[in-house]
């Protein structure tokens, strides 16, 4: 990839409950991480979100999670490596089927919530996730967190022949290792629109951020996660989109 792609978690409504401003944010992103029914979404929401992504020319990614609808997939759960692979294949396959019925396809995978965090903390789980993607379709890239040192994850990707897309965040603070500062700590989440825009552009230019301990942090990222769950966040995504287009000469 020659430029930083904007990705957004999307399709997270369920039944009569609406979450996020999917239609408003979709025109400004490159990649839609669509919930697959285990933490959010349902067959109808998945179908509508796929149709919205296809209408806007946005890449469709499977956003699988632990089977935790009540906890929105944010609670860590104990699964064996084989069970992790089963969860992934079930959810990727469901979304892929809905995509194919509309003339599209799943183009990458980004795990959600606790599954995402656990795979970044546990090498055996990351191996299980990468192995699951390779078994389903080795042409599907896997999205995971960019840190100060991506070499261990990259080695696993190379072992299974899976392309890795490293992801950064414009609205989160980082520690010296390149991990996200816990939301329980002050300053973990950036709320000022200008700060978020500046961090996005710093990452896009390949320049260093300032970690929570004051050290310089360089993140080699392919994609930037943005949020579209309220009107102000959609406006921020639009500003980031416009700034990245100007930077790329588009």
C-alpha positions, 0 to 999 in steps of 0.5 A, a space after each residue: 500500500 502506497 498511502 495510509 488507509 483509513 479504517 472504521 469499525 462499522 455495522 455494529 447496530 443490532 436489531 432495533 438498536 442503532 449504533 454509529 453513523 455508518 452512512 455518514 462516515 462511509 464516504 470518507 473511509 477506505 476500509 469498513 471493518 464490518 461486525 459479524 454478529 458475535 459482538 454486534 450486527 446481525 444478518 440484516 445489518 450485515 447485508 445493509 452495511 455490505 451494500 453501503 460499503 459497495 455503493 461507496 467503493 469501500 473495502 470490506 473487512 471481517 471484524 470477528 470477535 469473541 462470542 460476547 454480544 452482551 459485553 460487546 466483545 470487550 471481555 477477555 475469554 478463554 479459548 483454545 487455539 482451535 476454538 479461536 480458529 473456529 470462531 474466525 472461520 464461522 464469522 469470516 464465512 458468514 460475512 463473505 457469504 453475504 458479500 458474495 450474494 451482493 457481488 462483493 467479497 471480504 478483502 481483509 480481516 481485523 479482529 475486534 475488542 478483546 480478541 484483538 487485544 489478546 492476540 497482541 499480548 499472547 503469541 500463541 493466540 496471534 499464531 492461531 489468528 494468523 493460521 486461521 486467516 491462512 487456512 481460510 484464504 492466505 490472500 486476505 491481509 490481517 490487520 493488527 496493531 503497529 508497535 515500536 517493534 513489529 518484527 515478531 508479528 511480521 515473522 509469524 505472518 511470513 511463516 504462514 504467508 499472510 500479509 499484515 496491515 499494521 494499524 495506528 490510532 489518531 485519537 489514542 496515547 501510546 506508551 514507550 513500547 508502542 502500546 495504547 495507554 489504558 483507558 483507565 489512565 488520564 490522557 489515554 484518549 485524545 478529544 481535541 480535533 486538532 490534536 487528532 488531526 495532527 497525530 494522524 498526519 504525523 503517522 502518515 508522514 512517518 514521523 515520530 510521536 511523543 510517547 507517554 513517558 516523553 520518548 520518541 516513538 516511530 510507528 510503521 503503519 499501513 492503516 489508521 483507525 478512525 471512529 464514526 459513532 457521533 457527529 463530531 467524530 464524523 467531522 474529524 474523519 472528514 478533516 483527516 480524509 481531506 488532509 491525507 488527500 492533500 498530502 497525497 496530491 489527490 
